[in-house]
Amino acid sequence: MSTRWYPFYQRGNPQLRVFLPNFWLKLIRPEHKQPPNVVQFACSMEMTRHDVKNYLEKIYKVPVVNVRTRIAMGNTKRDLVLGYITKEEDTKYAYVTLPNTSTFDFPDVFPNDAKQKIEDDKKSLEDAKKNHKKFLDKNKDRPGTPGWFSI
């Protein structure tokens, strides 16, 4: 699974030799609704479906039933000024099917942050309204301001 070149064995003790795979997997939240036993990964372009299955089974000890892969083409853009065309990198996606008995729920990393953010937004909006009201009241009777300003 690894194609990296490592230095030859040299005399002496001890020698640290770590063999790392060339491949990587990244868990992705699916855009469309998936069955509860399907997990979506972005993976390196060199990985095959057999590599994905072996990677998950050997390293993470996850039982895998089936793996489907697809390659998403990168977007092409034309520069409006100079006219040259650029293309983003292609991405390979792997859809891993787990056994029917197991389900995968995407982890909720920040469970309380959404509620806290909504409360903070409400509080800041109320503060902004109060400050604006004070500003209008303070400048209401100032000469030289237009009539619509004192609403």
Solvent accessible surface area in square Angstrom, and as a share of the most:
residue,aa,sasa,rsa
1,M,112,0.50
2,S,44,0.29
3,T,108,0.63
4,R,116,0.42
5,W,233,0.82
6,Y,61,0.23
7,P,96,0.60
8,F,178,0.74
9,Y,150,0.57
10,Q,124,0.55
11,R,235,0.86
12,G,44,0.42
13,N,144,0.74
14,P,134,0.85
15,Q,71,0.31
16,L,164,0.81
17,R,99,0.36
18,V,79,0.46
19,F,123,0.51
20,L,93,0.46
21,P,39,0.25
22,N,54,0.28
23,F,31,0.13
24,W,125,0.44
25,L,34,0.17
26,K,120,0.51
27,L,65,0.32
28,I,40,0.20
29,R,148,0.54
30,P,45,0.28
31,E,162,0.73
32,H,142,0.63
33,K,198,0.84
34,Q,50,0.22
35,P,73,0.46
36,P,87,0.54
37,N,19,0.10
38,V,17,0.10
39,V,10,0.05
40,Q,13,0.06
41,F,26,0.11
42,A,3,0.03
43,C,2,0.01
44,S,7,0.04
45,M,80,0.36
46,E,123,0.55
47,M,0,0.00
48,T,68,0.39
49,R,110,0.40
50,H,129,0.58
51,D,32,0.17
52,V,0,0.00
53,K,70,0.30
54,N,65,0.33
55,Y,22,0.08
56,L,8,0.04
57,E,59,0.26
58,K,145,0.62
59,I,83,0.42
60,Y,131,0.50
61,K,161,0.68
62,V,47,0.27
63,P,79,0.50
64,V,13,0.07
65,V,90,0.51
66,N,70,0.36
67,V,7,0.04
68,R,116,0.42
69,T,36,0.21
70,R,112,0.41
71,I,89,0.45
72,A,27,0.21
73,M,136,0.61
74,G,13,0.13
75,N,94,0.48
76,T,88,0.51
77,K,119,0.50
78,R,149,0.55
79,D,46,0.24
80,L,174,0.87
81,V,134,0.77
82,L,136,0.67
83,G,30,0.29
84,Y,116,0.44
85,I,105,0.53
86,T,69,0.40
87,K,103,0.44
88,E,84,0.38
89,E,158,0.71
90,D,44,0.23
91,T,45,0.26
92,K,22,0.09
93,Y,41,0.16
94,A,0,0.00
95,Y,29,0.11
96,V,1,0.00
97,T,27,0.16
98,L,17,0.08
99,P,36,0.23
100,N,139,0.71
101,T,134,0.78
102,S,39,0.25
103,T,87,0.51
104,F,68,0.28
105,D,118,0.61
106,F,63,0.26
107,P,68,0.43
108,D,105,0.54
109,V,102,0.58
110,F,138,0.57
111,P,78,0.49
112,N,108,0.55
113,D,78,0.40
114,A,64,0.49
115,K,143,0.61
116,Q,97,0.43
117,K,128,0.54
118,I,100,0.51
119,E,103,0.46
120,D,71,0.37
121,D,74,0.38
122,K,131,0.55
123,K,136,0.58
124,S,66,0.42
125,L,100,0.50
126,E,89,0.40
127,D,64,0.33
128,A,57,0.44
129,K,116,0.49
130,K,127,0.54
131,N,92,0.47
132,H,108,0.48
133,K,124,0.53
134,K,140,0.59
135,F,94,0.39
136,L,34,0.17
137,D,76,0.39
138,K,154,0.65
139,N,12,0.06
140,K,100,0.42
141,D,126,0.66
142,R,140,0.51
143,P,122,0.77
144,G,86,0.83
145,T,38,0.22
146,P,66,0.41
147,G,67,0.65
148,W,171,0.60
149,F,47,0.19
150,S,53,0.34
151,I,167,0.85
